[in-house]
Amino acid sequence: MYTSSSSQCQGFAQLDQSTALPFTSSSQRQGFAQLDQTTALPSTSPVSGTHFPNLSSIPLLSSVNDWSTWHSAALQVIEATGFFDHIVDVFSPDVLLDPTAYPSFPPPINIVQFTQEELEVYKSWWAQDDIVSFVLVGKLGPTLSSLIPSKRDTWGNPRRTARDILRILRTKYGVYDACSAAIVRDSVLSKKVVGNDVSSYVDLWRKAVIQVEGTHWDFSSYEKVQHFADGLPRTYEYETLRIQIREGFNVHPPHGTISFHDASQAALDIELASRRLTASHGTVPCRSPTSPTTSSPSSTPATSSTDTNPPSRTPSSVTRPRCSNCGALGHVAGNCWEPGGGDVSGQDRYLVANSPVLAFMFL
């Protein structure tokens, strides 16, 4: 087992620029010199008989739509190899981490003068890094593969690690800084369901959540759940879910009582139940039917000029009214359930009348 000693760290920091390893930057060399002497580098015991893992569980990464599933599967395989420290992000020395979360770097070695033991430890670390690199590049599309530099330069010196490969892929398709995370979050925070297609809306949100989850720029609990619920259709089927989420944040701030996973799954369950009922009973009529009725012919002559010779109306040519209070089609302000409308309590009456359906959906 190899552990960086104080003399080795200092020797690495004092290496002449001409003898330093080509892949090591000045900031990295300073980082090695500043390591706390009580903190040991991860174990780099020699690898006897390298065995590369099976990549059948990792999907092909060829576009941004593949990133979330590829990233999750690739990290699971890397975890199984035991070399996750080869891709861990580098933090400032004063950050306290779990012992398994400290990054691993190539062991310091003086390429002018070294022992056989130092050489074996150095080669062992690169053998482990090759396994992690194999996992990262094994399922890349042709375009992405061309972006990954070769491991060695013209002289045969190592110039990139597995951590460098993952950084390139994150820059291309994933979240790698605060700005890229903000773009992902903003892309869904203002989204609304279009055409009652709740499934596509849920998929869009889930992809965004997976992209930023586990980074330093994740959604807040309120953004992830409340904003998701705000984009669902403004119909009575989803109103109970919205009320539960809103009350959860009021009673148990700041995380609420319903997780994003539960909220998104409940939305899909409601959509499925609504489709099943629609298929069984036909289209549900509008909540406030106010379609104009055609008066029967009367022998009494019209007294208003506007009623003279009324145009004939057929069901296909009737224009649905638009509410002047909430702007929705299908009802007028006098029948509107929204605040400011003429029938605010109508929603409660409707929910009570349809309580068996709601009870089924939230079992």
N, C-alpha and C positions, 0 to 999 in steps of 0.2 A: 504494500500500500504506500502511496506517495503522498507526502504532506509538505507544502511549501515551508521552508525554514526562513528565518530572518535574513541569514546571509544570502540565500538564493534570491529572495525578493530584492535585496539591496543590490546584489550583483546584476540582476536583470535591469534595474533602473539605471545602473552606471555603465551599461554597455555602450560602446561607441556606436554612432549612427551608422557607420559603415558595416558594422558586424551585427546590427539588430536584424531580426527577422523581417522580411519584406512586408508581411501582412499586418505587422504590429504598428499602430500609429503612436505618436508621441503621447496622446492622452491615455492610451491603453498602458503604455510603459509607466506613466506616472501613477495610474491606478494600481498597478502591481506594487509599486513602492509604498503606496499609502494604505495598503491592506492592513487591517488590524492584526497584530501578531497573534492574538488569541483566536482568530478566525481562520480555520484551515480551509484550503481549497478542496473541492470535491475529490473523492478518491479516483485515481487514474491507474488502477492496477492493470498489468498487461493482459491483453486479450489473446487467448490461445485458441486458434481455430475460429476465425470470424464467421458468424452465421447471420445472414441477412434475413429480415422478417418477411412474412408473406404480406403482400399488398392488395390482396383480393377484396378486402373490406373498404378500400379507399376508392372513391369515384374519380373519374377523370376531371381535371381542372382545366377548362378551356375558355371560360367566360366568367363575368362577375356573378352570374346566377348560380354558378357551381361553388362559389367560395365558401359559403357557410357549411355545407355538407362536407366538402373536401377538408376544410380546416379542422372540423371536429373529428373526423375519422383519422386524419394524419396525426393529430396530437395524441389520440388514444393509442395508436401504434407506437409512437415515440415513448409514451409513458411506459408501455409494456417492455420496451428495450432497457429501461433503467437509465437512459441518457438524456432525460428531459432538461438537465442543467446545461446542455449544449445549445439550447435555443432560448433560455430564460433571458429576459431583458436586463440590461445593465442599469443599475440605480446608483445613486450617490452613496458613498461609504457609510453615511450616518443612518441609512434606512435599515431597520431591523426586519428580517425576513425569516420564514420557516427554514430550517436547515436544508431542506430539499429544494428551496427556491433560489439559492445562490447560484449565479452564473459560473460556468466552467470555462476556463481559457486554456490555450496551449501552455504547457509548463515552460517556464523560462529556461533557456539553454544558451550558453555561449557557443556559437558555432565555430569559434576558433579553438576552444579548449573545453572538452567535456568528457565525462566518464561514460563507460559502457552502460552503467545503471541509468544515468540521466538520459542517454539515447533511447533505451528501452521504454522508459516512462514517456518520453516525447512521442515515440512511434505509437505507443499504446493509445495515447490521447487522440491522435489523428485517426487511428483505426476505429475508435468509437465515433468520432465525428463523421467518418465516412458512412457509417451505418445510418446515422441520423440524416445525412445528406441524401442517401439512397431513398429513404422514406419520402423526403420532400420532393425529389425530382422524378420519382418513379412513375407518377401518374399526372404528368403535365402534358398539355397539348403542345403541338409543334411550335406555335407562336411563343408560348411562355418558355419552352425549353431553350429557344434561341436567346432569351434574355439572361440566362444564368451563365456567368463566366466560368471558365474551366478552373479546376482546383489549383493548378500550378501555372506559373508564368513560363516564359521561354527558357529560363535557366533551371526550371524544375522546382523552384521555391513555392511552397504553399502560399496562396494569396487570398483565399476566401474560406470561410467556415460555414457550417450549417446555419448558424445564426444570421449570416449575411444572406443566405438563400431565402430564408423566411422573411427577412426585412424587404427584399426585392419583391416578393410575392405580395406582401402586405401593402406595399406602395402601389402596386399595380391594381389589386382587386379588393383589398381589405381596409381595415381601419388602422392607421399607423401614427396619427397625431390628433390633436384637438380639432384641427380644421376639418380633416376627413370625417371624424366622428360627428361633427356638427352638421355636415352635409347629409349624412345618413339619417340623423335624427330629424332634421328639418324636412326631409323628403316624405315623412309619414305623419308628422305632428298635425299638419293641416289637411290631411286627406279625409275624404268622406266616401261613404259607400255610393257607388254609381250603379244605377239600375237594379238595386236590390241584390247585387252580386256580393254577398257577405263573404263567401269563401275566398274570392280573390283578395278582398280587403284584409282578411285574417292572414293569408299567406304573405302579403306585402309587409304587414306589421311583424310577423314572426321572423322573416328574413332580416329585417332591420334590427330587431332585438338581438338576434344571434350574432350579427356583425359587430355590435358594440359591447355585447355582454362579455365580461371578463377583461375588458380594457379599463383604462383610467377615465374614460369619458362616457360611461353608461348613462342610459335614461335614469331619471329619478323615478321613484315608485309612483308618484302622482302622474308624471308624464306617460309612463308606460301603461297605466291602467285607466286613468280618468280620460286622457286624451283619446285613447283607443275607443272607449265607450261613447265619447262625444261624436265620433265619426260614424257610429252605427245608425241605421235608418230611424227616423223620428216617428215610429209607429208604436202602438201599444204593446206589441210583443216584446220589445227590447226595453220598455220603460222600467219594468221591475228590476232588471239587471242594472240599469243606470242608477236607480234609487239605492240599491244595495251598495254599489261602489261608492257613491257620494256619501252615504251615511257611514260607511266603513272608515273613510278618511276623516270624517268629523269626530267619530268616537275614538278611533285608534290612530292618531297621527304619529309619524308621518307616512307609515307604510300601508295603512288601511287593513282590511280584513280579507280581501280577495286578491290573489296573485294574478299576474298577467296570464299565466298558463290557464288558470281556472276561468278567467274572464273570456279569453279567446275561445276556449272550448265550449263555454256556455253559449256564446254567440253562435257557434256552429250548430249546437244542439237546437237552439231556437229556430234557426233557419231550416234545419231538417224537419222539425215538427211542423213548421208553417207550410213547408212544401207538401208534407204528407197530408195535412188537413185540406190544403187547396186541391190536391189530387182527388181526395175523397168526396169533398163537398162543393167543388167548383170555386170560382173566384169569390173571395169575401167582399161583400158590398162595402161602399165607402162608409166611413164612420158617421158622417153627417150627410145623408143623401138630400140634396137640395136642388136636384135637376128640375128645370122649369116644366110645369105641366101645361098642356094645351087645353084651353077652355073649350067647352062644347059650344057649337054654334047656337046663337041666340037670335031671336027675332027682334030684340030690343036694339035699336041703333046705337052705335057708340057715341058717347058724348065728348070724348077726347080725341084730338087730332092724331095723337100718337097711336091710338088703338084702331084707327081706320085702316082697313085692308091689312090685317096682320099677316106677315109672311108665314107660309106653311113650313113647319119644322118637323124633321124626321129625327129619330134617335141618333143617326150617324152625323147629322149636321149641327146638333146642339153643342154649344161651347160650354165646357165645364167652368163654373164660377171660380174666381180666385179670391181668397180671403184677404181683406184689406188690413187685418191685424197681424197675421203671421206669414202671409204670402203664399200659403199652400193652395193647391188646387182641390176642388171637390166640395168645398163648403164656403159659407160666407161668415162675416165677422160675428153675426148674431149667434151662430152655432159653434164658434171656435172654442176649443178647450184651453188654448194657451192663455197666459196672463194678459189681461186687457180685452179678452173675448167675451162674448155674451153667455157662454155656457162652460165656465171653468170647471164646474163640478161634474160635467158630463163624462170626463175621463174616469173618475172614480166609479160612477155608475156602470160604465162599460167594463171596467176591470172586475167588479163584483159579479156582473152577469157572466163573465167568461172565466171565472176563477178555476173551474175544473181543468181547463186547457193549460193555464199557467202552472197549476199544481203538478201536472204531468211533466211539464218541461223542466221543473226545478227539483224533481225527485232526487 
